[in-house]
Structures are given as C-alpha cells and as structure tokens.
Amino acid sequence: MTIINHYSIIHFIIWYLVGRYTGIRWLLFLLFSFGWEMLELVLPYNFAIETVPNKIADILVNFIGYGLGLYFKGQKNN
C-alpha cells in the first residue's frame, strides 16, 4: 500500500468543496475528518483497509483540501 492513493484525491476534492461552498467550521471538519478515519478502522470493506501512514496522509490531505477551499472562498469576496 502507498501513503497517497486514489482515495486521497477524492478526500482532497470532497474537503475542498466543503471548505469552498459550505459554512462548516473547523471543529465540525475535525470531527468528520478524524471520525471517518476512525470509522474505517472497523468497517469490513476493502476500501477501509489502510496503513496508519495512509490514514495520517488522508487527514493531511483533508486539511489541505479544506484549508484551500476556505482560502479560495475568502478570495472570491475580495
């Protein structure tokens, strides 16, 4: 398994869109982001089987996507 995979791209797109087009704040983002990764630990599906470094990378990708979404959301108002 790799640290970054095709699911990482999906994570980025989803969280970018959430940051850009919704009013979700950081606390709720953190709950959803970490909560999903914790839920994947118990899901019996192949997509949920990941290494710890991949889970960490997913959370970092989530942060980058959400942060960039918020950044560009603020830029459209300038």
C-alpha positions in Angstrom: 0.0 0.0 0.0 1.1 3.5 -0.7 0.8 6.5 1.6 -1.1 8.5 -1.1 -3.6 6.7 -3.3 -6.6 7.5 -5.5 -8.8 7.8 -2.4 -6.5 10.7 -1.3 -7.6 12.6 -4.4 -11.2 12.0 -3.5 -10.5 13.2 0.0 -9.0 16.4 -1.3 -11.8 17.1 -3.7 -14.5 16.5 -1.2 -12.9 18.6 1.5 -12.0 21.4 -0.9 -15.7 21.6 -2.0 -16.9 21.5 1.6 -14.5 24.3 2.6 -15.3 26.4 -0.5 -19.1 26.0 -0.7 -20.4 25.3 2.8 -20.4 27.0 6.2 -18.9 24.1 8.1 -16.4 25.4 10.7 -13.1 23.9 11.7 -14.5 21.9 14.7 -17.1 20.1 12.6 -14.5 19.5 9.9 -12.2 17.9 12.5 -14.9 15.7 13.9 -15.9 14.5 10.4 -12.3 14.1 9.2 -11.0 12.2 12.2 -14.3 10.4 12.8 -14.3 9.0 9.3 -10.8 7.7 9.6 -11.6 6.1 13.0 -14.8 4.5 11.5 -12.7 3.0 8.7 -10.8 1.0 11.4 -14.0 -1.1 12.0 -15.6 -1.1 8.5 -15.4 -4.6 6.9 -14.8 -3.3 3.4 -11.7 -3.4 1.3 -11.6 0.4 0.7 -11.3 0.9 4.5 -8.2 -1.3 4.9 -5.3 1.1 5.1 -2.0 1.5 6.8 -1.5 4.0 9.6 0.7 6.2 7.4 -2.0 6.3 4.8 -4.6 7.3 7.4 -2.3 10.1 8.5 -1.8 11.2 4.9 -5.6 11.2 4.4 -6.0 13.5 7.3 -3.3 15.8 6.0 -4.9 15.8 2.5 -8.2 16.6 4.2 -6.6 19.6 6.0 -5.0 20.8 2.7 -8.3 20.5 0.8 -10.4 22.1 3.4 -7.9 24.9 4.0 -7.6 25.7 0.3 -11.4 25.6 0.0 -11.6 28.2 2.8 -8.8 30.3 1.3 -10.5 30.5 -2.1 -13.9 31.1 -0.6 -12.3 34.2 1.1 -10.7 35.2 -2.2 -13.9 35.4 -4.1 -15.1 38.2 -1.7 -12.1 40.4 -2.4 
